[in-house]
Amino acid sequence: MQPIGILIYKILKLYGELKTDLFFLLGRVFEEQYKVIEDSQIELRPKEEISASSVQSPHDPDSAYRNKGDQKVKGYSVNITKTCSEKGLNLITNVIVDKANKPDTAFVAPAI
C-alpha cells in the first residue's frame, strides 16, 4: 500500500490542474488512506483514522463499510417495511436504501 500512496501523491502533484471526477476520486482516496508527514513523506493512516464512509470501491464511491459483530459489509443496507396480517394481503409499504454504515435504528422512523 505504501508504494501506491507514493505513486498517487506524485500523480496528484503532477496533474493537479485536472478537474475530472476520477481525479477528484483519486484525491479523495489519498486523503482518506494516507497522510503527508515531514519532507513530503507518505504514510498510511492507521485504521482507526479511516472513516467507514471512506471509498470502498472506485466503481461506487458512495458505498460505505460497516463492521457489526462478526459481519463485515461493504456497500449498502436495505430496509424493507411491509404490512403483517395473518388474513388478507401483505404489502411492501416502504423501501429505504442507504450506505452500509447507517445504523439500523435510523431506518425505523422514516419507514413508519
Stockholm file with secondary structure:
# STOCKHOLM 1.0

chainA/1-112         MQPIGILIYKILKLYGELKTDLFFLLGRVFEEQYKVIEDSQIELRPKEEISASSVQSPHDPDSAYRNKGDQKVKGYSVNITKTCSEKGLNLITNVIVDKANKPDTAFVAPAI
#=GR chainA/1-112 SS CHHHHHHHHHHHHHTTTCCCHHHHHHHHHHHHHEEEEGGGEEEECCGGGSCTTSCSCTTCTTCEEEEETTEEEEEEEEEEEECCCSSSCCCEEEEEEEETTSCTHHHHHHHC
#=GC SS_cons         CHHHHHHHHHHHHHTTTCCCHHHHHHHHHHHHHEEEEGGGEEEECCGGGSCTTSCSCTTCTTCEEEEETTEEEEEEEEEEEECCCSSSCCCEEEEEEEETTSCTHHHHHHHC
//
